[in-house]
Amino acid sequence: MPAGPVIIEAAINGATSKDRNPHVPREPGEIAADALACIDAGAAIIHNHIDRFRITEAEAAERYLEGWRPIFDACPDALVYPTIHFGPPLSYEHLIPLAETGLLRVGLTDPGSVNLGGADAEGVPRGGIVYANSFDTIGRAFEIHHEYRLGPSLAIYEPGFLRTALAWWQAGKLPAGAMLKLYFSSDQGLMGAPFGLPPTAAALGAYLELLEGCDLPWAVSVAGGDVTASEVAPLALRAGGHLHLGLEFYGGDGTPTNTELVTRAVKLAGEAGRKVASPAEAAGILRLPR
């Protein structure tokens, strides 16, 4: 029997520049138009970054809302959420003013740390970026989610991230409405250097072994590749999983639009005998608390 509806999440920009793909939305108006097009094409959840850094949490929240208000005006059930606040320091405090608007239902937590960077001409990883989330930082993020009744979107860059998230879940302390995104990495990775596990059946099996006995919804994604062309996507769909895609992570052929990537995911879901979830249906699958 096919599993239930597939949640398609579109991460529509991230650090991707228009030089890399001219279709990536950066300004609030572009973000709103692209998000609504993705929802019309079959996406249930939208994730985006803003184009401003080194601003306050309140200023960041308002910049997000510039792009989000038209989305909610057209689609009140929309599920849209931000990335971490790039202060400095890195924090999750901007979720508070966003939640106080009553619009935000999905939050985020990255439950671990990872090296990020590029690679030189010989393929050797270079760079000094350590994306750090201490246990205390993770705990603070979860406090915000509990207090403001947000469902955390959990980015799993490495297996240790998943084990950390599961420790909170096993203790009964993970906020309600959580969803796991299993990030696999191509040779190019997120910024030019790989991390974590490759997008293979064996790697997916390792994650699913860790998830045995856990009923949290989960999705697969490929950083630096094309999840819809990977072997993990159809396997995940058959196993009851969901799909995370978009120009934030895309590293496949050509320069597609986010809508084209969503359309490919819808086609894959149909081939697996599963329909795609609407935003309202996704909220039910995730059991979002607000």
N, C-alpha and C positions, 0 to 999 in steps of 0.2 A: 504494500500500500504506500503511495506517495505520502511524504510528510506534509505538514500544513503549509500555509503561505510563506513565501520567501521574502525576507526583509532585504531590500536593496538600499545600501547607504552610499551616497555620493559625496566624496570629499573633493570639493570642486576647485580648490586652488592650492593651499599650502604655500610652500616656498617657490612654486613653479612660476617662472617669469614669462612675460609675453614674448621675449626673445626665444624661449624654448618652445612655447606653444602659443600662437597669437589668440587662440580661443579661450585662454584662461581668464576668468573674471577677477578683477582686482578692486575696482571702485564699487561703492555700495549699490549704485544702480545696476551695474553689470551683475553683481552677486544676486540681487533680487530677481532679475530676468532669468539668469541661468538656473537658479534654484527652482523657480516655478516651472521652467521648461523640463527640468529633470523630474520633478514631481509628476507633471503631465505624462512623461514617458514611462513612469513606473517606479521611481525612487520613493521610498517611505521616509528616509532620514537624510538631512543635509548637514554637512559639516563644512565650515569655512574659517579662514584666517582673515584678519584685517590688514590694511596696508600701512599701519602706523605702529611705531615702536617707541619705547622709552617714554610712555605716557602713563598717567595714573589709571588705576582700575576703573574709576568712574568714567574717565575719558574713553577708555577702551570699550566699556559697556555701551556708551552712546554711539561709538563708531559702528559697533556690531548692529545696534538697533537701527541705524540709518539704512542698512541693507535688509534688515529683517522685517521692519514694519510693513513694507509693501507685500512681503510674502504672507504674513498673517492676515493682512487685509483681504487677500485673494483666497487664502487657504487657512482658515482658522485652526484646523487640526494639524497644521504643519509641525514637524519635529525638526528643529534646527538647533545646533549647538556650536560653541566656539572652540578654539584651541586654548592651550594654557596661556596665561598672561606673561608676556615677555617684558618684564618690568624695566630695569632690574628692581628686585630679584624676580626670578621665576616664581609664580604663585597661582593659586586658584581663587583668590579673593574676588576677582571680577565676576565670579558666578553669583555673588551676593546681590549686587545691583541688578543684574540680569534677571535673577529669580524674583526679585521684588517687583518687577513689572508684571508678573503673572504670566508672561509669555513662555518662559523657559521651562521645559519639562525634562530635558535630557542634559546631563552635565558630562564631565569627563574626568578621568584620573589615569595617569600613566604610572602603573605600579612597579617602577624599577628604573634603573639607570643604564645608559648605553653610550658607547663612543660613536660619534658621528663625524663625518668628514668626507673628503674626496680621495682620489687615488692618483699617483703620479703616472708617468708614461710607461712604467714597468708594471703597473698594477698594484704597487705597494700603497696601503692606506696611509694618508697624511692628514694632518689637522689636529687642532687642540680642543675640539668641542667635546665636552663630557656632558651629556644631557642627564642631569642628576635629579632623582626623586628619592630622598631618604625615606625611611619608614615613618619618621615623624611628619614629613611633608605629605606622604600618602594618607596618614591618619588624619591630618588636618583637612585634606580634600574630602575625605569620607565624612568628617564632622559636618562640613558645609552641606553635603548631599543629604545627610540625615535631617539636619535642621530645616532645610528648605525643600525637602521632599523631591529631590532630583534623582533620576536614574542615571548612574554613572556609565559612560561608554569607556570601556577599559581596553587600552591599546597594549597588546602583548607583543613586544619587540623580540623578546628572548624567552626561553622556557622558564627562567627564574621569575619573570614578570607574572607568569601564570601561577606558579607555586605561591607567590606572595598574595595574589588575589584570592586564591583558594584558601589560604590560611585565614583570611578575614571571613570568607564564606563559611568555612568549617566551624569557626568560632561564633557564627551567627551575627557577625558584626558588619557584613557587607551591606551597603544601602540597597533598598529595594529598587527593582527596575534595571539592574545591571545587565550589560551585554558585553561579551568578550569578543574582541577582534584579533584574530590570530594573524599576525603580520609575518609573512614569509618574505625572504629577500632574494632577489636575483643577483647576478654577479655585480651589477651596477649599484644595487642597494638604494637607499633613500637619497643620498647626496653624492653618489659616485663610489662609495665603498660599501661592501656587504656587511650584514649583521645577521644574527639569528640563524634560523634554519632555512634551507632552500625549499622552493615550492614543489615538493615531491610527495608521492603517496606515503613513503616511509616517514617523512617529517610530519605529515598530517596525522599518521597513525600514532606517533609519539605524543602529540598534543592530545589526541583523543584518549590515549591511555591515561594521561594525567587527569582528564576530565571524567573518567569512569565514575559513575555514581553521582555526578553533578548535573543538575537540571538547568543550569544557566544557558540562555541562548548564546550562540557563538556564530561568528562569520569568518570567512577567509579573505585575505588580501595579499597582493604581491607588490612589494615596494621595488621600484625600478623595473617593472615588467608589466604584463597585461594579465590580470587575474582571469579574464574571460577566455584567454588562450592557454591557460595553464592546466595541468592535470589535476590540481587540487580543487578547482571549481566544480566539475561534475561529481567528483567524489564527495565533496562537502554537501552538495545538493542531495545526493542519494542518502547521505547520513543524517539529514535533517538540519544542516547548517544554512547559513545565509551568506550574502555577498557584500563586500566592501570594495569600492572602486572609485575612480575619478582622477582628475588631472593632478591632484596632489602627489600621487604615487606613480602615475602612468609612465612607463618607459618602453612601450612597445613600438611597433612600426607606425610611422605617419604622425600627424597632428590632429587627432580626432577631437570632437567636442565632448563635453561631459554627457550631453544627451545621447550621443552615439554610443558611448560606453554603457550607459544605462540600458539602451535598446538592446545591445549585445547580451547584457545580463538577463533581461526579460526573455530573450530567445532561449538562452541556456536553461532558465527555469522551466519554460514550456517543454523543452526537450526532456527534462527530468520528470515531467508530469506534475509540476507544481505551479500554481498561480502566484502572482506577486502580491504582496501586502500593500494596502493603502496606509497612509499615515495613521489613521484611526485603528486599523487592524494591527499595525506594528505596536502601537501603544498598548493594546491588549495582550499581544504576545509577550512583550517585555514586562507587563504588569507595572507600568509606570505609576508611581504613587500620587501624581497630581495631573 
